[in-house]
Each structure stands twice: as C-alpha cells, then as structure tokens.
C-alpha cells in the first residue's frame, strides 16, 4: 500500500487528523497537478475533470472540510491513487 493510499484510509477514519502535506500527497497521487500557489492557496487541476481543487493549510494541518471534499472528488470520478 502506498503512502497516499495509507493517508486516504487515515483520512476516511479521521479527516481532522491529516497534515497538509498528507493532503497534498493524496491530491497529487490522484493525478492532479499543482497549477499555482496564491498566498496559502494551492490550486490543482487534472485533465478530463472540470473541477479544480483549492486547498490551504490550517497551520501544519489540513482543513477537515477540504479533506472530505478531496475524498468525495476521488470517489465521484473513481480515481485511482498511485
């Protein structure tokens, strides 16, 4: 199991316990590419998916609602995490 896959399992159990670095690794492992950073906002996109992912840290942690949004997007599009 990859580090990103382990982070996804941890996020499903407790979205509040994920670090921002772990969330970024999940997003990138799902095939999204960092397009720009504006202040603390990290904007990701992926070809074939109209939606973008816009995440920002809460200190060193990920914001729980953004963790849930990313997991829902991965599930909705049935993306594989490498």
MDAnalysis code that builds the backbone (N, CA, C; Angstrom):
import MDAnalysis as mda
import numpy as np

u = mda.Universe.empty(246, n_residues=82, atom_resindex=np.repeat(np.arange(82), 3), trajectory=True)
u.add_TopologyAttr("name", ["N", "CA", "C"] * 82)
u.add_TopologyAttr("resid", np.arange(1, 83))
u.add_TopologyAttr("resname", ["UNK", "UNK", "UNK", "UNK", "UNK", "UNK", "UNK", "UNK", "UNK", "UNK", "UNK", "UNK", "UNK", "UNK", "UNK", "UNK", "UNK", "UNK", "UNK", "UNK", "UNK", "UNK", "UNK", "UNK", "UNK", "UNK", "UNK", "UNK", "UNK", "UNK", "UNK", "UNK", "UNK", "UNK", "UNK", "UNK", "UNK", "UNK", "UNK", "UNK", "UNK", "UNK", "UNK", "UNK", "UNK", "UNK", "UNK", "UNK", "UNK", "UNK", "UNK", "UNK", "UNK", "UNK", "UNK", "UNK", "UNK", "UNK", "UNK", "UNK", "UNK", "UNK", "UNK", "UNK", "UNK", "UNK", "UNK", "UNK", "UNK", "UNK", "UNK", "UNK", "UNK", "UNK", "UNK", "UNK", "UNK", "UNK", "UNK", "UNK", "UNK", "UNK"])
u.atoms.positions = np.array([
    [0.854, -1.182, 0.000],
    [0.000, 0.000, 0.000],
    [0.898, 1.244, 0.000],
    [0.596, 2.187, -0.889],
    [1.411, 3.396, -0.993],
    [1.135, 4.343, 0.176],
    [2.016, 5.293, 0.328],
    [1.866, 6.294, 1.389],
    [0.559, 7.076, 1.213],
    [0.234, 7.420, -0.043],
    [-1.005, 8.158, -0.310],
    [-2.229, 7.297, 0.002],
    [-2.177, 6.013, -0.328],
    [-3.300, 5.123, -0.038],
    [-3.496, 4.987, 1.473],
    [-2.393, 4.914, 2.212],
    [-2.497, 4.859, 3.676],
    [-3.091, 6.155, 4.221],
    [-2.695, 7.290, 3.626],
    [-3.228, 8.582, 4.066],
    [-4.715, 8.678, 3.773],
    [-5.168, 8.113, 2.659],
    [-6.602, 8.121, 2.340],
    [-7.377, 7.317, 3.369],
    [-6.872, 6.153, 3.726],
    [-7.545, 5.340, 4.742],
    [-7.606, 6.084, 6.079],
    [-6.514, 6.738, 6.447],
    [-6.491, 7.513, 7.693],
    [-7.472, 8.675, 7.615],
    [-7.553, 9.317, 6.455],
    [-8.454, 10.465, 6.282],
    [-9.915, 10.051, 6.371],
    [-10.226, 8.874, 5.847],
    [-11.607, 8.386, 5.929],
    [-12.008, 8.142, 7.375],
    [-11.069, 7.667, 8.179],
    [-11.349, 7.403, 9.589],
    [-11.425, 8.690, 10.405],
    [-10.530, 9.652, 10.084],
    [-10.461, 10.879, 10.872],
    [-9.956, 12.026, 10.002],
    [-10.867, 12.776, 9.339],
    [-10.431, 13.868, 8.473],
    [-9.731, 14.994, 9.231],
    [-9.908, 15.039, 10.541],
    [-9.262, 16.084, 11.341],
    [-7.808, 15.763, 11.644],
    [-7.396, 14.528, 11.431],
    [-6.059, 14.111, 11.821],
    [-5.038, 14.125, 10.696],
    [-5.350, 14.765, 9.576],
    [-4.469, 14.733, 8.421],
    [-3.628, 16.005, 8.346],
    [-2.356, 15.836, 8.051],
    [-1.497, 17.016, 7.871],
    [-1.715, 17.566, 6.461],
    [-1.346, 18.822, 6.274],
    [-1.481, 19.434, 4.952],
    [-0.592, 18.717, 3.939],
    [0.595, 18.297, 4.367],
    [1.497, 17.566, 3.479],
    [0.865, 16.246, 3.026],
    [0.160, 15.569, 3.921],
    [-0.520, 14.321, 3.551],
    [-1.630, 14.589, 2.547],
    [-2.389, 15.669, 2.752],
    [-3.466, 16.006, 1.818],
    [-2.885, 16.313, 0.438],
    [-1.795, 17.048, 0.401],
    [-1.156, 17.354, -0.879],
    [-0.702, 16.067, -1.564],
    [-0.165, 15.123, -0.815],
    [0.297, 13.870, -1.428],
    [-0.881, 13.070, -1.984],
    [-2.026, 13.109, -1.313],
    [-3.228, 12.427, -1.813],
    [-3.665, 13.052, -3.129],
    [-3.744, 14.376, -3.166],
    [-4.186, 15.093, -4.366],
    [-3.260, 14.776, -5.537],
    [-1.966, 14.832, -5.300],
    [-1.001, 14.570, -6.370],
    [-1.014, 13.106, -6.798],
    [-1.210, 12.190, -5.863],
    [-1.275, 10.762, -6.191],
    [-2.521, 10.423, -6.994],
    [-3.555, 11.260, -6.883],
    [-4.786, 11.058, -7.650],
    [-4.667, 11.648, -9.061],
    [-3.489, 12.163, -9.393],
    [-3.250, 12.635, -10.751],
    [-3.429, 14.130, -10.964],
    [-3.644, 14.885, -9.897],
    [-3.805, 16.325, -10.025],
    [-2.431, 16.990, -10.030],
    [-2.339, 18.082, -10.772],
    [-1.100, 18.826, -10.911],
    [-1.265, 20.205, -10.294],
    [-0.260, 20.628, -9.559],
    [-0.282, 21.963, -8.962],
    [-0.172, 22.991, -10.077],
    [-1.176, 23.853, -10.188],
    [-1.196, 24.883, -11.224],
    [-0.634, 26.200, -10.728],
    [-0.980, 26.543, -9.485],
    [-0.453, 27.797, -8.944],
    [-0.622, 27.816, -7.434],
    [0.179, 28.659, -6.810],
    [0.056, 28.931, -5.388],
    [-0.140, 30.429, -5.268],
    [-1.230, 30.822, -4.643],
    [-1.532, 32.235, -4.446],
    [-1.715, 32.452, -2.952],
    [-0.716, 33.020, -2.329],
    [-0.744, 33.123, -0.872],
    [-0.621, 31.727, -0.300],
    [-1.603, 31.332, 0.490],
    [-1.586, 29.980, 1.052],
    [-2.439, 29.005, 0.246],
    [-3.096, 29.483, -0.807],
    [-3.979, 28.644, -1.616],
    [-3.188, 27.864, -2.656],
    [-3.348, 26.560, -2.632],
    [-2.724, 25.668, -3.602],
    [-3.838, 25.193, -4.531],
    [-3.696, 25.473, -5.821],
    [-4.733, 25.155, -6.800],
    [-4.237, 24.033, -7.702],
    [-5.021, 22.957, -7.749],
    [-4.686, 21.764, -8.534],
    [-5.752, 21.528, -9.597],
    [-5.331, 20.961, -10.719],
    [-6.281, 20.555, -11.749],
    [-5.816, 19.238, -12.358],
    [-6.731, 18.639, -13.098],
    [-6.423, 17.368, -13.768],
    [-7.148, 17.350, -15.099],
    [-6.470, 16.959, -16.177],
    [-7.144, 16.871, -17.478],
    [-8.334, 15.919, -17.406],
    [-9.426, 16.321, -18.023],
    [-10.620, 15.494, -18.053],
    [-11.565, 15.722, -16.888],
    [-11.149, 16.523, -15.924],
    [-12.004, 16.845, -14.776],
    [-12.154, 18.353, -14.719],
    [-13.395, 18.818, -14.834],
    [-13.657, 20.259, -14.893],
    [-13.414, 20.943, -13.553],
    [-13.589, 20.207, -12.470],
    [-13.442, 20.796, -11.140],
    [-11.967, 20.963, -10.789],
    [-11.681, 22.036, -10.063],
    [-10.335, 22.232, -9.544],
    [-10.346, 21.920, -8.059],
    [-9.179, 21.689, -7.518],
    [-9.024, 21.507, -6.077],
    [-8.264, 22.707, -5.556],
    [-8.845, 23.391, -4.592],
    [-8.239, 24.564, -3.979],
    [-8.122, 24.269, -2.488],
    [-6.889, 24.089, -2.026],
    [-6.680, 23.761, -0.616],
    [-5.709, 24.757, 0.008],
    [-5.857, 24.955, 1.302],
    [-4.921, 25.782, 2.050],
    [-4.767, 25.196, 3.440],
    [-3.577, 25.373, 4.021],
    [-3.321, 24.777, 5.333],
    [-3.975, 25.548, 6.471],
    [-4.187, 24.832, 7.558],
    [-4.593, 25.434, 8.839],
    [-3.427, 25.152, 9.772],
    [-2.433, 26.025, 9.727],
    [-1.181, 25.726, 10.424],
    [-0.463, 24.657, 9.625],
    [-0.108, 23.548, 10.268],
    [0.514, 22.436, 9.535],
    [-0.513, 21.370, 9.152],
    [-1.750, 21.555, 9.577],
    [-2.800, 20.568, 9.324],
    [-3.650, 20.933, 8.114],
    [-4.348, 19.922, 7.603],
    [-5.317, 20.130, 6.539],
    [-6.655, 20.505, 7.165],
    [-7.425, 21.289, 6.441],
    [-8.760, 21.638, 6.918],
    [-9.674, 20.432, 6.680],
    [-10.371, 19.968, 7.722],
    [-11.177, 18.749, 7.582],
    [-12.208, 18.798, 6.461],
    [-12.849, 19.952, 6.240],
    [-13.850, 20.007, 5.180],
    [-13.181, 19.847, 3.803],
    [-11.940, 20.306, 3.657],
    [-11.236, 20.139, 2.392],
    [-10.802, 18.688, 2.197],
    [-10.460, 18.023, 3.280],
    [-10.132, 16.592, 3.199],
    [-11.351, 15.834, 2.688],
    [-12.516, 16.128, 3.256],
    [-13.743, 15.453, 2.817],
    [-14.047, 15.764, 1.352],
    [-13.844, 17.023, 0.925],
    [-14.093, 17.394, -0.469],
    [-13.183, 16.616, -1.418],
    [-11.926, 16.488, -1.068],
    [-10.975, 15.762, -1.913],
    [-11.366, 14.285, -1.989],
    [-11.707, 13.685, -0.865],
    [-12.108, 12.275, -0.861],
    [-13.370, 12.057, -1.694],
    [-14.331, 12.978, -1.599],
    [-15.560, 12.872, -2.386],
    [-15.272, 12.989, -3.877],
    [-14.361, 13.878, -4.249],
    [-13.994, 14.058, -5.651],
    [-13.319, 12.795, -6.192],
    [-12.427, 12.219, -5.416],
    [-11.754, 10.985, -5.823],
    [-12.776, 9.871, -6.018],
    [-13.717, 9.787, -5.104],
    [-14.744, 8.748, -5.193],
    [-15.702, 8.993, -6.362],
    [-16.129, 10.239, -6.537],
    [-17.095, 10.586, -7.592],
    [-16.557, 10.226, -8.965],
    [-15.276, 10.521, -9.202],
    [-14.678, 10.249, -10.511],
    [-13.980, 8.892, -10.561],
    [-14.077, 8.124, -9.487],
    [-13.474, 6.786, -9.420],
    [-11.992, 6.830, -9.804],
    [-11.273, 7.784, -9.199],
    [-9.851, 7.953, -9.486],
    [-9.035, 6.933, -8.703],
    [-7.994, 6.455, -9.332],
    [-7.080, 5.565, -8.635],
    [-5.937, 6.408, -8.052],
    [-5.475, 6.000, -6.915],
    [-4.382, 6.706, -6.260],
    [-3.134, 5.871, -6.427],
    [-2.136, 6.465, -7.043],
    [-0.882, 5.757, -7.333],
    [0.076, 5.862, -6.177],
])
